[in-house]
Amino acid sequence: MGAKTGAQYIERIKQAGNNVYIQGERVEDPTTHPAFKNVVASMARLYDIQHEQPEKMLYTSPTSGEQVGMSFLKPESIEDLIRRREAITEWSRSNGGMMGRSPDYLNAEVMAMGYANEFFAEQDTMFAENARNYYEYVRENDISLTHTLIHPQVNRAKAQHEQKDANVALHLVEKRKDGIIVDGIRLLATQGGITDEILVFPSTVKQSGELDDPYSLAFAIPNNTEGLKFFSRESFDYGKNEWDHPLSSRFEEGDAIVSFENVFVPWERVFVCENSSICNRTFIETNAVVHMAHQVVSKNVVKTEFLLGIILQVMDAIGIDQFQHVKDKGTEVMLMLETMKSHLYRAEHNAEIDKWGVMTPDFDALNAARNWYPRVYPRITEILRILGASGLMGIPTEADFQHEEIGPIVERAMQGKNLGGYDRVQLFRLAWDATLSAFGSRQAHYEYYFFGDPIKMGMTYFDQYDKQPYKDFVEEFLQQTKTAKPNLSNV
């Protein structure tokens, strides 16, 4: 089949009949339901972009000869990494970086897993074959994926096997000749109801011990598998028009709790089974985390460019761009952007072929970027809120401008330095939707926890950082200033 179109994506979701629930009701058709239809259209747009720009977005499959998505590409050179990043950037620019789970994110994981498949043979050679075959299947059929990594927040002070209700988390129930039975709950599947399949993998941050082996699973199944249900949170797409809600009316991806009720997983879809050691090492040793981080940093560069553009437009709209503190805040965001771009450049140009034969970005650069961005993203949105000031609260709707009586008054009242009232308010509604709306608040929360708890990530970063060269540097410097060591024994 190769790369699918937007229409084919929509038809698949329509025909799948995924078990999706929202606000206490089962969703019959996510492609037409008010909570999902607009983001479905935005996802479809991504798939159509592939065919509109095939030279940038597609490449020839090495096995089928079909045109497949560039995000599945096995990079074998720095040029290949840049090609893949340019495709990531194209998709991100269509939504201002506001779709954190566009398909390229998990496509990068599946690619890495597929080429590092021998890692999974540590437990059983069957699992290596499964990983290789699954990558091929997803690439050749352009399968859209959601995923889940974490257990429910019952008692974070205890390991899973120590919980009062130890079976609430997803766990192995039974091994059979033809597969396994799993049961329990997992968090938190973004785009859970509007994708083809779900990847279940261990957390990149939370480590497990042998007593948690029953919870140490990795597999992939269709989203319409019997016994699999998605409980979606309240939608932040309130059914408003795109002028009033320019982001939330188009890019509200949704997040879902995932329930597995004695779900059958065939052996050919299992990658890890009851092995905490392999689960703990999967993302690092396959380099999946590196390729996923490459996609994320590429997306976040675009997102920062988009927010900087809004900030600059707001400055110009109300004539504040000459004030000292305003310029300083603009500079702050510019420095963030250039720092992210520098991390990305270093990651790509210091890339090396890994042991699986894949050109892999410099993880030191990407790891710094993915640890830093959750700490600065709230500051970017804070700056936008500060500069927008009362203008982010005084934002009439499009209907106000269209009203025969009050429209002219609102137009005059809302005018800016170089913009009429209608255009200025449209800009400020965009700034509001990126920061103060429910959608904007979710974006800030989402970026903060994108790879997990940033404090735990920072602790891991600190522990793994090669600190000795810097300590040695100071020690060598101190040695230069020393003469004969005095005898202090009698002091």
N, C-alpha and C positions, 0 to 999 in steps of 0.2 A: 504493500500500500504506500509506504513512505509518508512524507509530511502531509498532515491533513489540513483541510480548510476550516474556516470558522463554521460554516454550515454543517460540516461533518462532525465537528466537535459538539455542536448543539444537538444534533440528531442522536449522537451516542448518549448524551446525558438524558435526553428525553426518553429514549428506549430502555435505558438501564433500569429504571425503577428503583433507584437507591432508597434505602430506608432512612429518610431524613425527617427530623421533627423540629418544629420551632413554635414556641409559645403554646405548647400543649397539643399541637395538631400535626398530623403526618402530612408532608408535602407531596402532593400527587405528581407535580411536574415542576422541578426547580427552574426550568427554562422560562416558565411563565409566572411563577410565584413572585409577588412584589418584593420579597426579601432577597431574591437571588437573580431575577431576570436581568438586571442591569449589569451586574458583575459578570454574568454569563456572556452578555454581549461584549464586554470589555475583553474577556478571555478569548472569545471568538475573533475579536479584532487582532489579537496577537498572532493567531494562527493564519489569518489572512495576510498579515504583514510578511510572513515567510514567503508567500507566493508573489507578493508585489515586489519584493526585493530578493529574488532567489540568489543573486550573485553574492549577497552579504549574509543571507539567513539560511541557506541550504548548502549541502554538499552531497556528493555521490556516495551512497553506501558501498563499503568494500565487499559486501556479500551479495546484496540483491541488485545493485546497480540503480536503485531508486534514489530520488532526491529526498534526503532526510534532514532533520533540523540540525543546524550548526551547533546547538548546545549539547548534542550527543558526540561531537567530534572528539576523537582521541588525539590530543595535541602531541606532535612529535618534534616540534620546533618552537622557538619563541614566536615566529611568525604565525604558527597555528594558534598559540595562546592569544595573540592579538586579534586574530580573525574571530575567535570565539567571543572575546571581550567586546568586539565591535557589534556582534549580534546581540549580546546581552544589553549593550548600551541602546541599541535601536528599540528593543522591546521596552526598556525602562523609560526612554524618552516619551513613549506613547502615553505614559501614565504619571510622569513626573517622579518616578521612583516610588510611587505610593502603593504598588502591588508587590509586597514582600515575598509572596509565594507564586510569582510567575513561573511557568513550567521549567525554565532553565535552571532553577535552583536545585530541584531534585533530579533533573536530567544529568547534572554534573555529578551528583552522588552515584547514580546508577552507572554512569560511564566509568568512574573510578573503581567501583565495586566489580564491574564486569572485567576490567583488565587486571585487577588485583585478585582475581578469583581464587588463585592458589592459596591465598591466606585462609580461606574458609575450609580448605582441605585438611587443615590441622586437626579438625574433628572428624571429618569424613569426606572422602573425595567426591561423594555425591553433592555436597554443598558447594564445592568449587564449580562443578558442572552447572548447578542451579543458578549461581551468580552470573556465570558467563551467558547462559541461555536467556536469563531474564533481561539482561542488558540488550541482547539482540532483539528480543521480543518487543521491548519498550521502544527501542529506536526505530524498528521497522514498521511499527504500528502507531507511532507518535502518541503513546499512552500518556494521559495526564494523570499526575500523581498528587496525593496528599500524603502526609506521614504523621506519625505519633511517636514521641520519645519518652514521655514521663508518666509516672504513676500519679494517682490522685493525691491531693494534699490532705492526707488523713492525720498523720503524726510524723512530721519531718525529723523529730528527734530519734526515731527508731528506723531500723532497716525494715525491708518489706516483710521478712519472715517473722519479725518481732511485733508486727501490728496486731491489735486486738482482733480485727477482722482481716486476717492475712489473705483471704481470698477475694477481697474487693479489687485488688490490682490484677491486671492481666497475668495469667499464669497457665502453665501446662496442666491439663487435666488427664490426658491419656495419650499414649503412643500406640498407633495401630500400624498394620502392614502397609496401608495405603496413605497414611498421613498422621497428623496430630489433631487433638481436640484442645482448644484453648477457651478460657472463660475469664471474664473480668472487665475492668475499666481502664482506659488509657486517656491521657490528655496530650496535646490539645491540637486537633486536626484543623488547620486553616484550609479553607476551601473543601472541607470534608464532604459536602453534599454535591459538589459540582465538578468532580473529577472522576476518572475511570477506576483507579485502584488506590489502595492504601499500602504504604510501606511501614512496617513496624520494626523499629530499630531501637537499640539502647541509647540512653542519653550520652551526649558528648562530655558532660560534666560529672554526673553522678556515677560513682564507681560502686560495684557490687562485689560481694564475697561469695564463697561457695555455697553458703546456706541460702543464698538468693538464686541459686541455679534454676529453680522452677519458674522464675520470672525472667530469666535470661534467654530471650527469644528474638529472632529476626526472621521475618517472612514478608511476603507480599500476596495480597488477594484482591479480587475485584470488589468494588464498593457495594455491589448488590448481592454479595454472598449471604446465604441464609444465616440468620442470627446476628448479623452485623448491623448496628444502628448508629446514627449520628444525631446527637442532641445539640442543635445549634443555639448559640446565645442569641439574645435579642439583636435584631438587625439595626445598624445605624444608617441604613438607607431608609429614609422616612417617606419615600414616594414623592419627594419634591422634585421640581424641575432642575435641569442642569445649571441654569443661571443662578438660582438661589443656593444650590448645594452642588458646586462644580466638581467636587471630589467624591463626597459620600454617595452621590447619585450614580456614580460610575464604577468606583473601585473598592467598594465595601466587600472585602473577601469573606468575612465571616470566620468564626472559629467554633469548633464543635468538640464536645465530649464524645468519646467513642466507646460503645458498649459491645462486647463480644459475648454472646450467649451460647456457650458450647459450640463454637464455630469450628468447622472442619477446614484444615489447611492441608492440601496434598503435599506429599514429600517433595515434589519437584518445585514447590514454591517456598521451601524452607531453606534458610541460609545458616542459621545458628539455632541449636536446640539444647537447652539446659547446660550452658557453658558460660559462666560469668567472666572467665578469663578472656575468652574470645570477644565477648560483648564489650568488655572494657577497652579492648585494643583496636576494635574494628575501624573506627573513624581515623585514628592516627596511622595505623599500619597499612591501611589501604590508600592513604592520602585523600580519602573522600573529603575530610574536613578542609583540606587545602583547596581543593577545586570548588567546594561549596563556598568557602571564604572568598575565593577569587570572584565568584559571581556576586556575592553580597557586597564586597567593596566596590566593584564596578557599578552596582545598582546604587550604592550610597553616594558615589561621586555624582551621579545624575541627580539624585534626590537633593543633595546639597546645592548643586547648580540651580535647580528649580526653586528652592527656597531662597537662595541668594537673589535670584531674579525677581521674586515677589518682593523681597525687602527693598531692592533698588527701585522697583516700580512704585512702591508705597512712598519711599523718600521723595521721589520726583513728583508724585501726584499731589502731595500737600506742601511741597517746598521746604522740606526740612534737611535737604542734603548738604547744606552749607554749615550746619551746626557742628561744633567740635565733637560732642558726645555721640552724635548720630554717625559721623564719619568713623569714629572709633569703633562703634558697634558693627558697622559695615565691614571695616577692616578685620575685625575679629572673625567674622564668618568667612571672609576671603581667605584668611590664614588657615582656617579649618579645611576649606576646599582644597587649597594648594597642598596642604599636608596629606590629605587623603590621596590626591593625585600622585604625590611623590611616593607614597607607600605602594600604590598600584604599579607605578613605573619600575620601582625597585623589584617588586615581586615578579614582574614579567621578565625583566632584563637580567635578573640573577637566577632565572629558572634553570633547572637541571633535569636530566632524564632520571627517573627513579628506577628502582629495581624491577618494576613491572613494565618498563619500557615506555612510560608516559612522561612527556615533558611537564614537569611539575613546578609551579611558581615557588618562589622563596617564601616559605611559611613564616619566617621571622618578621618579614614586612607585613604580611597579611594578618598575622596574629596580633601585632601591635595595633593595626588599624581596627580590627574587630573588637579589641579590648578598649580602644579609645573612643570609638564612635558612640557607644551607648552613654558615655559620660558627657559628650559635647552636644548630642542631638537636642536634649532638653534646653540647652543654652541657645541654640539656634532659634527654636520656637519661642523662647522667652524674649529674645531680641525682637523678633517680628511682632510679638504682642506689645512690647514696650513702645516700639516705633508707631504701631497702628493706633495705640492709645484708645481714646473714646470712639475713634472711627470704626473700631471693630465691634462696637456695641450699637452705634447709630447706623445700622445698615438696613434700609428698607428692602422690601422684596420687589421682584420684577412687577408684580401685580400693582404695587403702589405707583410705579411709573406709568403704567398703562391706564390708570384710572383717569377719567376725563376731568374731574374736578381737582384732585390733589396732585396728579401727575406733574403739571408744570411747576407747582410749588416745590415738590420734592426734587425735581431736576435742578431748580435754582439753589435750593438749600444745600444740596449734596455736591455741588461743583467743586473741583479741585483747582490746582495751579494751572494745569494745562489740559484738564479733562472736564467734560460735562458731568453732571451728576450721575447719569445712567452708567457711564463708563467707569467713573471712580468707584461707585458702589459695587459694580461687578468685580473690580479688582479687590476691593476690601472684603467681599464675600468669599473670594478665593483665599485670602489671607486668614479669614475667620475659620473656614472649613479645614485649613491646614493646621490650625492651632487650638481653637477654642471649642469647636463643635465636638460632639461625641466621637465622630470619626477622627478628628485631630488629636483628641486625648488618647484614643486607642493607638494611633500611630506612635505617640511618644512612649506609651507603655510597651508597645510591641518592640520598638527599637531598643529600649532599655534592657529587655529580657530576650533579645533575638537569639543569642547563643546560650542562654541560661543566666543564672544569677551573676551579674557582673562582679560582685564582691568575691564570690567563689572563683570565678574565672580569673580575677586579678591575683588571688592567692596562688592559684595554679601557675599563672604566668610568672609570678615572683619566684616560686619554688623551682621552676624549670629554667629560669633565665641563667645564662652563664655569667655568674657574678665574679668568678675568680680573677679574670684578667684585670678588672678594675681595682680589686683589692691589691693585686700584685703591683699595679701601677703606683698606688699610694705607698706601698711598702718599699718599692725601689726608690721612690722619691725621698722617703725618709732616710733611707740608707745613705743617700748622697750627702746628707747634712750631719751625719754622725761622725764623731772622732772616736777616740778610744773610749770604751764603755767604762764609766766610773765605778769604783767599788763602793757599793751602797750597803754592804753587809753590816757595817757598824752604825748605820744611821738609825 
